[in-house]
Amino acid sequence: MTANTRQADHPIAEVFTARWSPRAFTDATISEQELLGLLEAARWAPSAFNAQPWRFIYALRGDAGWQPILGALMPFNQSWAEKASALVIIASATRFTAPGKTEASDNGSHTFDAGTAWGYLALQAHMAGWASHAMAGFDRQAMAKAVNLPEDHVLHAAVAIGKQGDASLLPEALQAREVASPRLPLSETAVHGAFKA
Ligand SMILES: Cc1cc2nc3c(=O)[nH]c(=O)nc-3n(C[C@H](O)[C@H](O)[C@H](O)COP(=O)(O)O)c2cc1C
């Protein structure tokens, strides 16, 4: 298994640096109940007006939904995600009925909120002993068809969830990439007051 040598510059809970996105999965299976336990964490994400615009479409490896979703991934992602235990598509509803209104309107925060839900899912998965790996590399039309995406919904990511395996399980070209990545220093992404003119 790959060592994770990440060091935080400020004290934070261990889960934030311990979670990362491997591609090597064992052939473990996940039960629907276990998967729902991970999605439960995502359910509790905050969202504008508490509209909860995220939608999760999931398939367990080998079930009827699996192949259409796997097949819509880019070939590179298929090459490793095919061993995952579950694939979860993160989508969101773009419209909602705001509190006090009777007509639906555009929800300006649906993408932000769906991203928060994905983050919660990833952290819960890690804490429950599962690895997760998000992918934007998929054919949007094919994925919309695979999950029968309703109108007024957009796709954001596919997430492979599985038990992390040894890097040697991967094709050789991918083995060297099986490491926990670093981050930019906070000084490059946090601005006190305002960006410099
Ligand atoms: C929205 C999103 C899309 C991503 N798309 C892909 C992808 O298509 N294929 C892939 O191998 N990794 C993909 N990644 C994984 C990122 O490369 C990875 O999260 C990033 O390098 C940070 O590494 P870490 O998750 O291990 O901390 C994606 C991640 C996110 C959040």
PDBQT file of the ligand as one rigid body, heavy atoms in Angstrom, charges set to zero:
ROOT
HETATM    1  C1  LIG A 201     -14.522  16.795  -9.993  1.00  0.00    +0.000 C 
HETATM    2  C2  LIG A 201     -13.332  15.880 -10.066  1.00  0.00    +0.000 A 
HETATM    3  C3  LIG A 201     -13.032  15.266 -11.265  1.00  0.00    +0.000 A 
HETATM    4  C4  LIG A 201     -11.959  14.372 -11.356  1.00  0.00    +0.000 A 
HETATM    5  N1  LIG A 201     -11.764  13.671 -12.516  1.00  0.00    +0.000 NA
HETATM    6  C5  LIG A 201     -10.877  12.650 -12.527  1.00  0.00    +0.000 A 
HETATM    7  C6  LIG A 201     -10.832  11.756 -13.632  1.00  0.00    +0.000 A 
HETATM    8  O1  LIG A 201     -11.600  11.865 -14.601  1.00  0.00    +0.000 OA
HETATM    9  N2  LIG A 201      -9.909  10.757 -13.602  1.00  0.00    +0.000 N 
HETATM   10  C7  LIG A 201      -9.056  10.578 -12.550  1.00  0.00    +0.000 A 
HETATM   11  O2  LIG A 201      -8.258   9.637 -12.583  1.00  0.00    +0.000 OA
HETATM   12  N3  LIG A 201      -9.093  11.409 -11.460  1.00  0.00    +0.000 NA
HETATM   13  C8  LIG A 201      -9.992  12.418 -11.426  1.00  0.00    +0.000 A 
HETATM   14  N4  LIG A 201     -10.083  13.238 -10.304  1.00  0.00    +0.000 N 
HETATM   15  C9  LIG A 201      -9.196  13.040  -9.154  1.00  0.00    +0.000 C 
HETATM   16  C10 LIG A 201      -8.298  14.251  -8.929  1.00  0.00    +0.000 C 
HETATM   17  O3  LIG A 201      -7.256  14.237  -9.859  1.00  0.00    +0.000 OA
HETATM   18  C11 LIG A 201      -7.789  14.217  -7.472  1.00  0.00    +0.000 C 
HETATM   19  O4  LIG A 201      -8.873  14.340  -6.601  1.00  0.00    +0.000 OA
HETATM   20  C12 LIG A 201      -6.793  15.344  -7.204  1.00  0.00    +0.000 C 
HETATM   21  O5  LIG A 201      -5.600  15.136  -7.927  1.00  0.00    +0.000 OA
HETATM   22  C13 LIG A 201      -6.453  15.469  -5.739  1.00  0.00    +0.000 C 
HETATM   23  O6  LIG A 201      -5.962  14.259  -5.258  1.00  0.00    +0.000 OA
HETATM   24  P1  LIG A 201      -6.587  13.492  -4.009  1.00  0.00    +0.000 P 
HETATM   25  O7  LIG A 201      -8.081  13.344  -4.259  1.00  0.00    +0.000 OA
HETATM   26  O8  LIG A 201      -5.882  12.172  -3.994  1.00  0.00    +0.000 OA
HETATM   27  O9  LIG A 201      -6.331  14.313  -2.787  1.00  0.00    +0.000 OA
HETATM   28  C14 LIG A 201     -11.148  14.139 -10.219  1.00  0.00    +0.000 A 
HETATM   29  C15 LIG A 201     -11.452  14.789  -9.009  1.00  0.00    +0.000 A 
HETATM   30  C16 LIG A 201     -12.530  15.638  -8.924  1.00  0.00    +0.000 A 
HETATM   31  C17 LIG A 201     -12.863  16.279  -7.590  1.00  0.00    +0.000 C 
ENDROOT
TORSDOF 0
